[in-house]
Amino acid sequence: MENVDVLIAGGGLVGASLAIALDGSGLRVALAEAAPPKVDLQPSYDERNLALARATVNALEALGVWAHCGVRATPIRKIHVSRQGEFGVVRLDAARHGVDAFGATLPARELGNGLLARLDDCRTLQRLTRTKLTAIAHADGAIAATLATADGERRLRTRLLIGADGTNSFVRSALGIESESIDYAQTAFVATVTPERAIDCAYERFTATGPVALLPLTQSRAGVVLTVPTADATRVAALDDAGFIALLHERFGWRLGKLVRPGRRVSYPLHRLYARRIVAPRAVLVGNAAQTLHPIGAQGFNLGLRDALTLAEMLVDHGGDPGAPALLTEYARRRHEDRDGTAAASDALARWTANESPPLKFLRSVGLLALDRIAPLQAALVRRGMGFRGRVPRLALSKLS
Ligand SMILES: Cc1cc2nc3c(=O)[nH]c(=O)nc-3n(C[C@H](O)[C@H](O)[C@H](O)COP(=O)(O)OP(=O)(O)OC[C@H]3O[C@@H](n4cnc5c(N)ncnc54)[C@H](O)[C@@H]3O)c2cc1C
């Protein structure tokens, strides 16, 4: 049976980034991805328009991924947060925080293209595409992994198994790691539109029926994330373009003038998942396999990348057995604050912004006003929003921080 030091199961946005970060580290690393290496066949590289935090952009630059996809990104220089029918509003301007941008928007498909191109340049990584992890067993200080490939079954022994295999993680269930999950009973519709007035700001608007976000994209387009109650999702999916635009105006308003040319609509039922543990003997969970968040705060990939960067940094610094128990315990300890804090903030935002009780409406408006007016409060929010939370991985602190 072939031996490797690290087997990453799942080459989505997080697993591929981790594999790139470990390439050339001296560790024998294999990356097993169930899908073929084509951007339109890979479920992680789809229609989502991602808001990437500044720390994420820094890291993608340092990893050599940005060189392949950065031209398709749009800087986020201003952010506007409001609640329909209430007086509070938060306006953030990067220039007032001493940075040129809070981060950037980029379609997941373009980031996927960048990751695939960068994976092609990897020197030591063993890439196993169309390869699905189907069974694991602990054996003599390692994990024996069974992989289903186009050419039949293959077996590998690894000193560390990393589950980067998404929300329905096989690795998580095979390790017997329990998770808390919540069905938000909301569905997000993702599409692009072209606003009549130029969009130079990332908008997040909370409404009683769920949030709506409009993100600036290239070619004067805006990326829409419209969240509706799942009970209403079938009706919204069946709307024609004019009906969808009318719903969007009803929820978002007219601050960008008429919204036209809606692109293809894709929907995502929204769930929260939080693994009770992120390490097990000779195994670690990262990205959506460890925690899947409501997209309201645009934190899922940003947080998952920080998992990957922290793990890569620790494996490289440690140098010895990548599955050493003390190393994995320290990894879980280091990720605790960021993981817990970011997941709790996304969850609170998803619930808090939809609640219609009058005292809460008032408090919410006051809270938004306070964030708009009180500089230190805003500075703390901005720093966290840019992905600088807790102990920041070195790769995220590159020249652009
Ligand atoms: C509508 C929406 C908007 C979002 N917007 C943002 C945003 O603005 N900013 C942000 O940071 N995040 C955002 N997110 C979250 C972000 O998309 C996810 O957090 C991110 O895609 C997770 O990546 P991942 O690699 O952990 O998991 P996944 O993308 O699920 O990838 C898992 C990979 O593992 C593979 N796989 C699964 N099982 C196996 C197996 N047994 N063997 C081998 N391979 C396997 C799959 O084929 C897949 O490629 C958004 C999410 C949604 C739904």
The ligand as a Tripos MOL2 file, in Angstrom:
@<TRIPOS>MOLECULE
LIG
   53    58     1     0     0
SMALL
NO_CHARGES

@<TRIPOS>ATOM
      1 C1        -25.3130   31.4470   -1.5470 C.3       1 LIG1
      2 C2        -23.9590   31.3740   -0.8870 C.ar      1 LIG1
      3 C3        -23.1440   32.4830   -0.8580 C.ar      1 LIG1
      4 C4        -21.8900   32.4270   -0.2400 C.ar      1 LIG1
      5 N1        -21.1300   33.5640   -0.2070 N.ar      1 LIG1
      6 C5        -19.9440   33.5370    0.4370 C.ar      1 LIG1
      7 C6        -19.1300   34.7070    0.4850 C.ar      1 LIG1
      8 O1        -19.5020   35.7620   -0.0250 O.2       1 LIG1
      9 N2        -17.9330   34.6450    1.1420 N.ar      1 LIG1
     10 C7        -17.5000   33.4880    1.7260 C.ar      1 LIG1
     11 O2        -16.4060   33.4850    2.3140 O.2       1 LIG1
     12 N3        -18.2430   32.3630    1.6860 N.ar      1 LIG1
     13 C8        -19.4410   32.3560    1.0520 C.ar      1 LIG1
     14 N4        -20.1920   31.2170    0.9970 N.ar      1 LIG1
     15 C9        -19.6800   29.9880    1.6260 C.3       1 LIG1
     16 C10       -18.6770   29.2560    0.7320 C.3       1 LIG1
     17 O3        -19.2210   29.0570   -0.5570 O.3       1 LIG1
     18 C11       -18.3000   27.9160    1.3670 C.3       1 LIG1
     19 O4        -17.9240   28.1190    2.6960 O.3       1 LIG1
     20 C12       -17.1510   27.2310    0.6260 C.3       1 LIG1
     21 O5        -17.5170   26.9850   -0.7100 O.3       1 LIG1
     22 C13       -16.7610   25.9200    1.3230 C.3       1 LIG1
     23 O6        -15.7260   25.2930    0.6090 O.3       1 LIG1
     24 P1        -15.2320   23.8310    1.0290 P.3       1 LIG1
     25 O7        -14.0840   23.5510    0.1200 O.co2     1 LIG1
     26 O8        -15.0350   23.7250    2.5010 O.co2     1 LIG1
     27 O9        -16.4660   22.8390    0.7300 O.3       1 LIG1
     28 P2        -17.1710   22.4740   -0.6480 P.3       1 LIG1
     29 O10       -17.2650   23.6670   -1.5100 O.co2     1 LIG1
     30 O11       -18.4270   21.7640   -0.3160 O.co2     1 LIG1
     31 O12       -16.1670   21.4310   -1.3470 O.3       1 LIG1
     32 C14       -16.0880   20.0880   -0.9380 C.3       1 LIG1
     33 C15       -15.3830   19.3000   -2.0450 C.3       1 LIG1
     34 O13       -15.1980   17.9590   -1.5760 O.3       1 LIG1
     35 C16       -15.4990   17.0450   -2.6230 C.3       1 LIG1
     36 N5        -15.8680   15.7800   -1.9680 N.ar      1 LIG1
     37 C17       -16.9870   15.5320   -1.2060 C.ar      1 LIG1
     38 N6        -16.9520   14.2820   -0.7100 N.ar      1 LIG1
     39 C18       -15.7860   13.7190   -1.1420 C.ar      1 LIG1
     40 C19       -15.1700   12.4360   -0.9540 C.ar      1 LIG1
     41 N7        -15.7460   11.4810   -0.1980 N.pl3     1 LIG1
     42 N8        -13.9620   12.1990   -1.5570 N.ar      1 LIG1
     43 C20       -13.3670   13.1610   -2.3220 C.ar      1 LIG1
     44 N9        -13.9120   14.3890   -2.5460 N.ar      1 LIG1
     45 C21       -15.1000   14.6660   -1.9440 C.ar      1 LIG1
     46 C22       -16.6300   17.7220   -3.4050 C.3       1 LIG1
     47 O14       -16.6880   17.2480   -4.7360 O.3       1 LIG1
     48 C23       -16.2080   19.1900   -3.3310 C.3       1 LIG1
     49 O15       -15.3620   19.5560   -4.4110 O.3       1 LIG1
     50 C24       -21.4480   31.2350    0.3810 C.ar      1 LIG1
     51 C25       -22.2660   30.1050    0.3520 C.ar      1 LIG1
     52 C26       -23.5160   30.1720   -0.2650 C.ar      1 LIG1
     53 C27       -24.3870   28.9430   -0.2670 C.3       1 LIG1
@<TRIPOS>BOND
     1     1     2 1
     2     2     3 ar
     3     2    52 ar
     4     3     4 ar
     5     4     5 ar
     6     4    50 ar
     7     5     6 ar
     8     6     7 ar
     9     6    13 1
    10     7     8 2
    11     7     9 ar
    12     9    10 ar
    13    10    11 2
    14    10    12 ar
    15    12    13 ar
    16    13    14 ar
    17    14    15 1
    18    14    50 ar
    19    15    16 1
    20    16    17 1
    21    16    18 1
    22    18    19 1
    23    18    20 1
    24    20    21 1
    25    20    22 1
    26    22    23 1
    27    23    24 1
    28    24    25 2
    29    24    26 1
    30    24    27 1
    31    27    28 1
    32    28    29 2
    33    28    30 1
    34    28    31 1
    35    31    32 1
    36    32    33 1
    37    33    34 1
    38    33    48 1
    39    34    35 1
    40    35    36 1
    41    35    46 1
    42    36    37 ar
    43    36    45 ar
    44    37    38 ar
    45    38    39 ar
    46    39    40 ar
    47    39    45 ar
    48    40    41 1
    49    40    42 ar
    50    42    43 ar
    51    43    44 ar
    52    44    45 ar
    53    46    47 1
    54    46    48 1
    55    48    49 1
    56    50    51 ar
    57    51    52 ar
    58    52    53 1
@<TRIPOS>SUBSTRUCTURE
     1 LIG1         1 GROUP 0 **** ****
